[in-house]
């Protein structure tokens, strides 16, 4: 064998640490080490083959799971959560010039006239939280929610703002909050995905980036469930394939993938093994999950469901409860219907008729089942709406300087209002909460220090909050 052939052979071996320890061990120490290696490799392969196994967080968590009701399109806090009598008085007037310095709206001219709130507010619950007449059902859970009126974000258009809200960055390619949660905690379900996505109304402007895995292994990404037919595409066996044949095929594939995993150690091989097994389990678990006819009449009535097969927001809220009962770690509902640049009075009333009852029912249902205390429930969109008018006299533009979200369960304060905006709902004047701060706080509720939940990619450690974010103690119980 000449020198060139020896060099090619060495390249083919790819002189790895594993090869060196396996093939170059000499003497008693080497023999002992070689005897241990197969067991260690086997144990490592066993752990790697189930990367979704439950994991311990950094410290004891208040919340074990999350249901995130993402109201895409940006609900107007001025009609729902943040009463502004002064804005009503100034309806039709121009905003104060000093407020408009360096202000950039998405579409309207900043000096457009002010628009007074279209609906009335009143104190609700024992806490006296002022909420809109459009929210009669959420008003009933006022004592169970933490209302944050001082949210802030950087983006002024839907897609980048949604992606920022869900991934901590306006750029594509970062893992979503749900993916980080699954990466950190694993899943308690062997028969369903750890992160499930349910969509009503229309798809989100940010698309799959809102629930993707980014640079994390693919098994941590959200799995969309369809509203009709098979919950997941190709769930049913094709003609000519019965359960026995399918199981035999999967077992063979599993053995081959196990060999590849032991040899290469590629986490994507572990993800592939998990995906095949999950798909097999889904064939029995998913149809049972989606069958709401099993629910008693009073529960369907609570959510406002009259047809158990009709796909809508209410059905998704009930499915969210059924999913977390079966060990799913993170459920995210997307309902993009709130973009009222015009026809605000009529459209936002329709939105609340579609979402108010079911959103409140989910909290009530979790509470009566003893699940609310360790489930973090989140309700909100990507930014707010301007106090200035757009679209004639009945619309509002995008507004990123302040907006509202509410939270329930999972260690947040109950019957509590955090933060405050100015008299016309233009700026935050007390206790601002940036998107990064919110993500840091939600990770804290799940038991994580947001600066330590990291993944190394392209030479540096990434995290959900990137280099930003601080805990918001005022939200914590």
N, C-alpha and C positions, 0 to 999 in steps of 0.2 A: 504494500500500500504506500503510495507516494504522499508527499507532504500536502498536496492540494486535496487529496481524498480524505486524509486525516482531518484537515480543517473543515471540510464539508460535513464530515461525520460529527465533529464537535459542535458545529452549528445546529445540526439536526437534533442533537441531544438537548440543546438549549440548557446550558450549564446552570441549572437552578439549584437552590439550596436543598430542595428535596432530593434531587438526583445525586448531589454530592454526599449527603448523609446516608442515602440508601446504598450507593454503589462504592463509596470510598471509605466506609467504616472498617477499621482494622483493629486487631487486638481485642482484649476482653471488653473494653469500654465500647468499642464499635459494635461488637456482637450484641451487647446488652441494649445499646441504642437502637440497633436494627430490629431487635425483638419487640421494642416498645412502639416503633413507628407504625406498624399496621393497626394497632389498637387506637393510637392517637388519631391516625387518619380516618379510621372508621368512626370514631366519636365525633370528629370535626364534620365529617360528611353527614352524620346523623343530625347534628345541630343545624348545619347549613341547609339540610333538606326541608326544614320547617322554619323558615325565617319569620313566619307570622305567629310563632308561638308567643304567648303572653310574656311580657317583660316588666321588670320593676322600674318605675320612674326614679328620678333623683331623690325625691323625698315623698312622704305620704301625700297622696292626691285627694283633693276634695271631689273631683269629677273623674269618673271612670270612662265616660263616653260622651259624645257630642251629637246633638241634632242642630243643624245650622239651616235656618229658614232664610235663604238669601233672596231678598226682594229686589231683583235686578231691574234697572231702569230708574231707580232713585225716587223713593216716596218723598212727598213733601212734608217735612216735619211741621211746617206752619199750618197745615190742615189737620195734622194727626197728633203730634206730641208736644209741641212747643207754643203755648198760647202767647199772643202778642197784641194786647189791647192798644198799645201805642201805634202799631202798624195799621190797625183798623182806623184809628183817628187820622192817620196820615195817608190814607188811601187816595191815590191820584196825584199826590205831591211828588216832587223830585227828591231823591235821597240827598242827605247832607254831602256837600262836595268833599269834605275831609275824609269821608269813608271810601271814596272812589280812587284815592291815590294808589297807583300800582295795581289796581284791580283789573283782572281780565276775565270776562265771561266767555262762555263757549260760543254764543251766537248773538246775544243782544248787545246793544250799546249800554255801557254801565249807567248812563244817566237816564235810563228809562224810568217811567213813573213807578212809584211803589204800589203794591197790590195787597190790600187787606185780606186776612184769612177768610176763607169762604164758609167755614163752619164754626160752630160754637164749642167752647170748652167748659168743663165743670169738674169739681173735685170728685175723685173716685176712691173708694175703699176707706179703711180707717186711717191710712197714711195721708189722705187728702191729695193724692197725685192728680193734677189736672190733665185730663185727656179729652180727645175730641168726641163729639156726638156720633161720629162715624165709626167709633170703636166700642159698641156696647158690650161686646163679649170680652175683649181685652181689658176693658174697664173692670170687669168682674174679678180679674186676677191681679189688679193693681198692687195688692199687698204681697204678691209673690214675685214681683219683677223688680229688677234694677234698671231704671231708665237713664241712659246716658244722653244728655242733650248737647254735649260739647265735643262730638266727634269731628275730626279733621282729616283731610287727605291731600295728596299732592296733585292728583290728576283731575282734569276737568271734562274728559270725555269718557264714554261708557267702557269701551274695551280696556284701555289702560287702567282705568280706575277699578274695574272688576278684578283684573289680574293683580293689581297692587293689593287690593283688599284680601285676596285669597292666597297670594304667593309671597307678598312682601316686596314685590318688584313690579315695575311697569313693563319690563321686558319679558318676552316669552322664554320658556325653558327652565323656570324655577319650580321646585316642588310646591304643591299646594299645602295649606294648613292641614287638610285631612291626611295628605300623604305623610307629612311630618309626624302627625299624631300616631298613625299606624306604624311608621318606622320606629318611633320611640316606645310604643306600648304593645305592639303586636295585636292580635285579635283573639277573642274568646270563642269564636265560632269556627268549627271545622267544616261546616256545610254551606256557609255563605261567605261572600267577600267581606273583608274587614272594613271596607269603605265603599258605600253604595250611594249612587247619585240618582235622584228622582226629579224629573222636569215636568212642569206644567206651563200653560200659556205658550211661549215660544222659546227657542233656544237662546242662550245668552250671547251678548255681543262678544265677550271674551272667549267663547267656545270652550273646547276641552282643556285649554290652559288653566281654566278656573279650578279644575279638579285633577290635573295631571300629576305625574310623579316627577317630572323634570329630570334631573340627573340621578335621582334615587333609582334603585332597581324597580323594574316595571310593576312588580306585584304590589307596590305601595300606592299605585294610582287608583283613583275612583273608578268604579264600574257602573256605567249607566244601566239602569233597568228600564226596559220599554214599557209603555203604558198599555199595550195590547199585544196579543199573540204571545210567543215565548218571551219571558222577561229579558232573556239574553239571546242574541242571535245564534242560530244553529244549536239550540239546547236539545231539541228533539233528535233522536236517532234517525238516520236516513233509512229508507226501505232496504230490507235485507240484513240489517244489523240488529241483533237482539242483545239483551243485557249481558248474556254470557260471553258472546263474541267481543263485545266492547270491553268488558272487564279483562279478558285475556289479552287483548291488544294493549290496553293501558298498562297492565303488569309488565309486559315485554318492554314497552317504551320506558317505563320507570326503571327497569334494570339497566337498560342501555344508558339512560341519563345519569343514573347513579355512578356508573363506571366513568362517564365523562366528567362528572362533578369531582369525583375523587382524584382524577388525573389533572384536571385543569383548575379546579377551585373557582370557576367563574360563577358569580352570584346569579347571573342571568339563567344559568342552567337550573339552579335551585328554583328560580321564578317559574321556569317552564314546567318543572315537576309539579310545583304547587298549582299552576294554572290547569294542568290536565286533571289533577285530582279534584280541584274545586269545581270544574265543569261537570265532572261525573257526579259529585255530591249535589250540585245544583239541579240536576234532572229530577230529583225527588223533593228537595227542600224548597226550591223556588215556586213550583205550582201550589204547594201547601201554603207558603207565605202569602202569595198573591190572592188567595181565595178568601175574600172578606165575608163571605156568607157564613163563615164560622163565628163571626162576631155577634154578640147579643144585640137585640134591637135597640136597647137604650144607649149602647155605645155608638151605633150608627147614627142615632138621633143626636147624640152629643156633638158629633163632628158635622152633622148636617148632610149625611150621605143618604140619598134616596135610591140610588142605583149602584150596587156594589161593583158593577163592571165598568161604570163610566169613569174615564180617566179625567181627573181634575185635581186641584190643589188639596181639597179635603181628603180625598182618597190617599194622596201621598203623605199627608200628615198622619193618618192612621197606620199606613204602611211603615212610617218611620218608627212608630212605637213598637210595632210587631218585629221590626228588624233588630232594634236594640234588645228586645226581650230574648232574641235568639243569639245574642253575643256579638252582634256587629258593633264595631268600635265607633264608627263615624258615619253619620247619615247626613247628606246635604240635599236640601230641596232648592231648586231654582225656579223662580216665578218671575219672568221678565214681562212686566205689564205696566210699569209705573212711570213711563216717560211722557209726562204731560206738559208739552210746550204750548199746547192750546187745549181748549175744552176741558179744563181742569176740574171744574165743579162737577160735571157729569161723570167724567172718567174715573176720578179718584173715589167717588161713591161706589162705582161698579167694582173697582179693585178691592175695596174694603168688604163689600158684600161677598166677594169670592174668597177672602182670606181671613177676615176677623174671627169668625166663628171657629173655624178649624184650628187656627193658631192658638186660640185660648183653650180649645178642647184638648189639644195635645198636652198643654201644661196641666190642666185639670186631671186628665187621664193618667199621666205619669205620677202625679201627686197621690191619687187615690190607690195606685198600685205600689206605692213606696219606692218609686224609681226616680223621683225628681231630685232628691237630695244628692245623688251621685251622678246625675245626668246634667250636663251643661246645655241649656237651650239658648240659641242665639237667633235674633230677628233683626234684619236690617239690610240696607242696600249699599251702593258704592259711593254715593255722596248725597247732597241735599238739593234743594231748589232755592232759587233767588227770591228775596223779598220784592224784587222788581218784576214788572209784568212783561210777558212775551205773548205773542199771538193775539194782538188786539187788546182785549181786556180780560182774558181768562186763560192764562198760562204762565208757567215759570220756567226759567232756564236752569242749566246745571250750576251748582254752587258747592264748592269744595271747602269753604272756610268753616262751615258748621252744619251739622246734621245730627239726627237722633237714631239710636238703636236701643233695643231692650234685651235683657238677659234674665234667665230664671234658673233656679236650681244650682247644683254643682259648686257651691261655695260662694256665690255672689250675695250681696246684701238684698234683702227683700223689702218691698215698699219704700224704695230709696231712689232719690233723684240725684244724679251726679253731674256736676257742671252746669254752666249757665251761659246763655247768649245775650247779646245786647237787646235793646228795646224793640228793634225791628228785625231781629234774626239774621244779622249780617255777619257779625264776628263773635267769637267766644270771648267772654269776659272773666270766666272763672273755671279752673280745673280742666284745661284742654286735654283731650285724649286723641293722640295721633293713631293712625292705623298700626304703626309699629308698636306703640304702647299697648294697644288692644291685643295684638298677637302675643306680646310678651306676657300679658296678664292671663290670657286664656291658656297658654302653655303652663303658666304657674299653677293654675287650677287643676291641670292634668298631672301636676307633680314634677314639672321640669323647670330648671333654670334655663331661660331662653338662650343664654350665652354659651351654654354647655351642650345643648342638643345640636350637634353639628355633623356634617358629612364632608369628607375630603374629596374635592373635585378640581381638576386642572391646577393642582399645586397649592390649593389653599382650602381652609375649612370654611364651609358655608353654613348659614343658619337661616331660619325663617325671617328673623328680624335684621339680617345682614349685619351692619355695624350700628344699628339704631335700636330704639325701643327701651322703655323703662316700665317697671311695674307700676300699676295704678292701685295703691292700697285702698283708696276710697271706694272702690267697687267690691272689695272683699268683705265677706261676713266675718 
